[in-house]
Amino acid sequence: MRHRIANRKLNRTSEHRIAMFKNMLNSLIKYEQIFTTLPKAKELKPQIDKVITLGKKGNLSQKKNLFSKLQDKSSVKKVFNTLSKRYIKRNGGYARVIKAGFRRGDDAPMAILELVDRDIEAKKVDLVKKPGNKEKTQEEEKSKKSRISNKY
């Protein structure tokens, strides 16, 4: 009998499972949408709801508690400054799981886990545009070509 056994094991050790969910929580907070398998998404949904609820309380002890759970300052800052303000009137259900077909290699059911009313620009956080780089690279290529032509 499965009395008092709450979560899925997902074929991982407890340490691996805890670290995996911590990383997935940080990614979900950072990008506001992640693509993962359906069982992982279903296990992660209650955890992100609890994290955002902690952020809505907004006192120092909750901030420390959240940092011990996430261990990432930028994620804690985003939860307290952005996400808690966004969901101030919502009483729960901050994330949704959308089924996304099956993975090609092993036919695993896939899902998209995203925050409700998410910021679409959050997925582009890591993309840094540097307008000067294209000009420099073109100039470097021209100088390389001229050096090669001068040799022969």
Secondary structure, DSSP 4 states (H G I P E B T S, - for coil): --TT--S--TTS-HHHHHHHHHHHHHHHHHHSEEEEEHHHHHHHHHHHHHHHHHHHH--HHHHHHHHHHH--HHHHHHIIIIIHHHTTT--S--EEEEEEEE-TTT--EEEEEEETT--GGGGGSS----HHHHHHHHHHHHHHHHHHHHH-
